[in-house]
């Protein structure tokens, strides 16, 4: 791991091995030691606060002065292990968890405070026991011969004492024996991301949690995937700070300066030569550009899909926008937020053509009316100079839509990438929470749907109740979301298919949405779902609320 300066496509690495450099730095340190000390203390405090706010657990922050003079890449003398067989018994989750349905007032009080709930609410705690099964196909909807509610919701008031509580028999479900994040070997992949220092350090937008999921084994070690991070608006010290943050959680990263004087579209295209000229590129099969809000929830599935393509040829792989308006506006191309996958030969060609593909004329040609676009620059560079055309992987998702995203996330699909989930005009979704189930249940369990006999549907994104029954076509997406202007009403149909009518404000659906998830040391996973009484979606046709009280559902998943 390390920090580097990037100017155009030329890399200059910061090093303190040269004796003259060390002497000069020592002299400077004598004059400004107090300032450096304050800066180091502040950086350590910022790192601690950021990791604490994002919930990332580490063995502790290493102060700058305790590090080696130059951060090194992962020890190349210790090669990454071969891809693990996810069916090996040693990787199978095992649990000695003893069911306990007593009401945890401290936890519920925290849930109440974090989500603005009243101190009195409906409450349910339910266990789900899953059996990982060889040869079982993942279904979009699995019907269970059990009820979610064994009796009825309990009304809980904070501060009251309720004594010992009995647990209902767990819901029993069979799931495919799919890959676990801890067994991913992503050593064929190198990712390039460009963002700003301010966005990276903001707890509301930092990607650290998400990157830990798809770039590490979630136990503090790299999964073999390499990250090249370009930061805009960062000093050398701040680059080191970011390198430390990511290294502390196991991410194999090199951090670069990004030139703010260069057009944003060109900075995006510059990721390609930065990736191709990196010393690790010859050992990779795919060089990937993506955004800081791109998330890969199913790394085993992604690697399986990429294995279908010949990485020795010039390959350009991605997906279109779901919005036909965006395709019409920007062109038929890989949309970068879903992830763009270039074979090394393709990246070599783009690097060779970089100068001619970033002329002033090409930058003007890449302006779709929304300013110059990096995706257009890349597509034109490839299409105008090679016979290669886009190969589409339809389970990569750009997610160019607005509104309530529940229709997408409750659809029962297995996405290979997600994007635009941090709000800011787009939708909001807790991708880092609903994917935690993969650590014990496997990647196929992410967003998999289970329908109970009493008309509840558990999707991992939500627990939804349909009081009048599930009599709709669950293969169709619920039409809760909409395209960006100009929305003709069918913009999303070519990717999502025609959507069934939304059940919002009909009295036919009420849902508790996942707000937090915790993987516990005994391999159980606690999921907490919340519903607010004033949610305007969950009303009858006359506008009266379906419930006059907030609600919390806790699901505890345990391996059989």
Steps between C-alpha positions, in 0.01 A plus 500: 500500500619852448442856391591633160482816299330488164563755228325419175589135456844526666537362853747634756523310823568677827798333666719568803774250422742752346747632760478859375125489523520371858747774597282771350193366672685484832602865470147605420366295790723693746331825398140377492489212749212650695291544188574147387412364842165678497428383148584140590276512806217648298539242225496216751187646658330543162581140406365374831181701470440400139548129568280523807221682316505257211505200730827359365683293758879486494780406726578869550628797302874509438630856544698640209826519696485128586474387139787392278650782299322378191181298491556183300257294293379173646791262540547360150706212639178365649271434203126518541349157573329318220125562477333320786235239438200655679374152583805408710390408849760720667329808357147394586334724761431322826318641796445411862247780535231435760169665405407781735187706442525716810457867420835680475398844621844655445504395135141607438567836662792553259280400205235743618748787530672434167176479307279758671244254633261546788578337833204266453489270199392163362775240529579156363811285531521192280770243429578367152705182475656451158647186350762550228418236240707367211338518157207714610404766248451855622135598452358846466232405756502205739172408670521383860249275674525706819361824634715798596264595782448214743255715695504878456729798532594597853462862609821611671557820695854600580574500871254223580602151611362201315680201647596184317351450153438175318636448147284355226646216297739646241396544142677220314638586157729329252740721305758425230853433621635816339835673545590694812682837494780341705581259214517752214823515301487824301867497399401517131351846553640851544257788560540871430289761680514879491339712773569799723673499835205681658251242371720214614538640853132592547336226712182543293674419171817308586521167314717326761231262625402398149859454386574280801222270380620448142876560532578301815406178674334725766757369747766760436665341196487581130308259278758557225317785330712811451368857526647811336341805657532848350418778745418857407571780745739307725842591639782247522422453869136440421592242237703321765208527740267332251756231421527430874123484543454251220807298588380466859188315384688271260452674165795475260508855365722755329383860539572771242453872459238597244551823304209738556601707196420209270147456367306248708431276198874486429575418864262207463665373182839546668410207725567267208869586442547523877377143529683369195840648593481377860764241588228246591314526168683208328368262769139614455231391254254789541557869567184658638386861517213587728364775725546546873135396539533183296441188708566138404281281723572163337870469431485124439220556251688786334816292458296210361341731243832652395648152454268457200699763307843476337721740692783456248301690236402867496185488710269784611237378748228678695132585481268770370302739712154374596358830376453501124512878522853486637604260222349734242672799661847355562521207260501121496800431722617362831370733771782540748308487825413136438867419440698491173720193448789523255731216412869586528540505117208746478650721770833489316330629185320780684827600668674510162219721362460712813642819347288488185189401701523801733553787257291812538286387210435158657408664828247720320360195320450329836266776622151350494338818628584406857866598460785281370452137600778255579288205390460661157873573472578136572237364262610728215865413561418130465237516225689743275829313519420130543241245384414424865143568612335484840420163654214540746460329837141578585534433872729801531274791596553872444173579684417829328167557670327713763237436763436209735753225414311219674359372170853422383644363824191288577508345152689188604786536251871431552679823397870498417539875549299786651535876460346835601394366842619792715219744422601850398221510244510129424363228726620390844566138594705336775702267279762447768231373737289266289810323361632396844286188485743370235769446764316199643220414258691560176471751217182342360317601818540870419157640405356148471129496577308268734120503520334375818153347538368818662591715195827652615789526251852516644739645240797617705419854391170490686240288671176578319151390599218464247184480715280415201739230376781470247292484183724713279761384249816488709715458187416862414659795673269720705480844341619707795773688311524720194748623243668839487342771286383459235308199629258369241367237737676212325864614515600214730306222328775375274709400803245444776211389283159662546449552873188395687307777677639623829317384812592821683196676652267210420479329839628184330859519623690614808876456537779515757829599334844378606692768689788301645656156500763339719710190439571354841794293617285185521414528125149624568381812319266747667292706256294793629206628294304817575163643399384849592134567567501822296646341185260628235540186290326283756152646501163383375343644187313754716831621647456344845817333635529122497663522844495768769821382663863461390638151450825303538567149372818315594597196294782279624650271235682190625666220301354152545 
